[in-house]
Amino acid sequence: FDRSHIAGAVSFAERSPMLARLLQEREDLEQTANPALKHLVRFPNKAVIVYSDSGSDDLSLGYISRCVRVTQELRRACRRQPSLGNEKRIFRLIGGLNQWKRAGFPVHGDQRPLINDHI
């Protein structure tokens, strides 16, 4: 994310307590310091686009990509926390940031395709 990202994007670590906090019923989400969670709470009607470098959803290795998992978790959180908005506002960018770059759309930072933040 630090090397390049889509304008307006916010980052969070999948293993951060953010997703777990989203799923807790009694958590006061308005008081969070996490920028990604704060965005979800403040703008419950705006679309949320989840993306990774490659946008892969390849299951051939026996696991679901981080991007797919985060998308699923955010949708689940929206179902459990109505204040987060409708789960239909959560989208996954197929092809990821690299496809976005190949299509000529602007990014902040390195314009070259990256995988796991490497060229």
N, C-alpha and C positions, 0 to 999 in steps of 0.2 A: 504494500500500500504506500509506503514511504517513497518508493522509487517511481511509481506512476499510478494514477487513479483518475476516474471520471470526475469532472467538476461537481462539487456539491456532495460527494460521497463522504461517508463517515465509516470508520473501521472499528471492528471489535473482534476480540479473540473468541473463537468458538468455545474454548474451554474456560472462558471468563465466567464469573458468576452471573453475567447478564441474562443468559437464557434461563438459567435456573430461577433467577429472581422474577423473570417474566411469568413463570408458571406458578408462582406462589400467590395464593388468593389474597392474603392480607398485606402484601407489600405496598407501601405508599410510593407509587411509581413517580409521582410528581417531584419527589425529593432527591432523585438520583443525580449523581455527578457524571454518570457515563454518557458521553455525547450521543452515541447511537441510540441508547434507550431513551434519552431525553427527546430526541427527534421523533421517535415512535410515539411517545406520549403527547407531545405538543402538536403534532400534525396527524391525527388519526384518520383523516380523509385523503391524505396524499399517498400516492403509490410508493412502494418500497421495492427497489430492484436489488436483488442479491446477485453478486457476480464474483468470479475468481479469474485467474489469469486465462485458463483454457476453457472454462465453462463446461468441463467434462461431466458427463453423467454415466460414464463407462462402468458397468457392473461386472465386467469380465474378470476382474481381479478379486472379486468376492466382497467388495465393500462399496459403500455409497460415498460419493465425493463430499467434501466439506461443504461445498456450495449447496448441494441438494439437501444435506442434513440441516444446514442453517435455515434454508427456505422452509422445510417441513416444521422445524421448531418454532419459527416465527408465526407460521400459520396456526399451529397448535396454541401458541400463546394468545393470539387474537381470538381464538374460539373461547379460551378460558377467561380472558380479560377483555370484556366488551369495550372498555375505555381505550383500548389500543386500536379500535376500528375493525372493519371487516377483514377476514382472512383473504378475501379476493383482492386485496390491495397489495399482497405480497407476490412478487414475480421473480423469476430467475432469468438472467440474461444468458440465453443459449449462445454458445460460442465464446462467452466470456469477454474479458478485456482485450484479449488478442484479436478477436474478430471485430470488436468495436474499432480498434486501431486500424486493422486492414480495410475497414469500410471508410476510413478517412475521418472519423469523428474525433473531436478534440479530446485530449487528456492533459492532465497536469503532470509534468515530468517526462520520463523517457518514452519516446514514441515507438521504440522497437518492441516486438513481441517478447514477452518474458514468461518463464515458467518458474513458479516458486521464487519470484523476485530475482531470477537470474536470466541472462541473455541466452 
